[in-house]
């Protein structure tokens, strides 16, 4: 492979406006939302003189995002730490950061926020941590202990905490005891050109590949298949919808630990001919082009990037009013919000849109305009670059 110039560029420690080297430390490069976001975000930092490197703490589901990042020219390393309390974990993260010698470390997700913030502070390197989720672990569980440790670390070791939604920022303020000046909200964004350039040929090929009749209405969910994504609720809603539209097809894009249970539930409900589990897709824009409606039935979310992707695709959206989703969708205008854990509400909302194609089309157009106005990835990249430079300048001044 021809060497990519990003790999050869060395970022000197210089004044504002010069190159800054930022090490992105993340728990894994599995097929999750925070992981997929880096594939979209990192190329846009080049225009702001930011040189990213990526370091994953562990491997999950083969770390498919690592290959995607390497293919577009970014340096990627995996340490191979399986547990937070694994012997030598902090020392290995410390050594990896020392070798990289970045101007700043940007941590993502729990293990990285803990180990990366502590190690970087010991190396006198400024850190910024991103909160992607609304964690509410059961009291006294192992996850609760991890969250308490992360909260302490963010308060005492991270220089800045970025939340992907105002809902997530308020949540972490309360749970971690952070000061308001220690946090900020930067909404995720996407490259809108990816969604305006998908042609009808791609739609037709995918529907044929998924064995869907040309005129059938297609409802799609894109998610890592975990129980909290609520896909089981959508499966429970389907029988009522199929009574009205027997040709309706529900396409589930994604993979994860709950997939086998969801596939069994599909069989138990007698829905095998109406549901397609198509696995992980690295081409979400293309996959959404094959859909007519988008549903996200999650029980909890911070700011789901896939909703932005569905908006940019011009799809009418039905989503649960959880976390940061109401910050994204204006119910009745750019989509429909329903309460979580309620298959009946999902069925009713989708049935109304199926019977009102003009309203559904208007919602899709309004959603596309809102995505262009509020969730362009260039805006996110510029905001992050500003945060990086402020933190680096502050550390040098002190």
CORJO-V526766 format. One line per field, one symbol per residue. ss: DSSP state (a for helix, b for strand, c for the rest). psi: psi as a letter, one per 20 degrees, with the letter a starting at -180 (. if undefined). A space follows every 50 residues. Layout:
# CORJO-V526766
ss: ???
psi: ???
This chain:
# CORJO-V526766
ss: ccccaaaacccccccccccbbbbbbbccccccaaaaaaaaaaaaaaaacb bbbbbbcccccccaaaaaaaaccccbbbccccccccccaaaaaaaaaaaa cccbbbbbcaaaaaaaaaaaaacccbbbbbbccccccccccaaaaaaaaa aaaaaacccbbbbccaaaaaaaaaaacccaaabbbccccbccaaaaccca aaaaaaaaaccccccccbbbbbccccaaacaaaaaaaaaaaaaaccccbb bbbbccccaaaaaaaaaaccccccbbbbbccccaaaaaacccbbbbcccc ccccaaaaaaaacccbbbbbccccaaaaccbcccbbbbccccaaaaaaaa aaaaccaaaaaaaaaaaaaaaaaacbaaaaaaaaaaaaaaaaaaaaac
psi: pppphhhippoqoarqirppppoopqgrlalrghghhhhhgghiihijkp oqqpophrppkjlhhghgghhjjqppqpgkphqhjppjghhhgghggghh lrhqpoqprggghfgghgghhhjkpqqpppoirnpmqppjrhhhggghgg ggghhihphqppqiqhghghghgghikqqhiiqrpoqqrrohhhiijprh gggggghghjlpqhjppppqppqpnqhiijhhghghhgghhhhhnhippo poorrrhjghhhhhhgghikjhiippoiaqpimhggghhirhqppokqhq qfnohhggghghikqpppqqmqcjgiigpopifjapprqrknhghggggh hghhimhggghhggghggghghhikphhgggggghggghggghgghh.
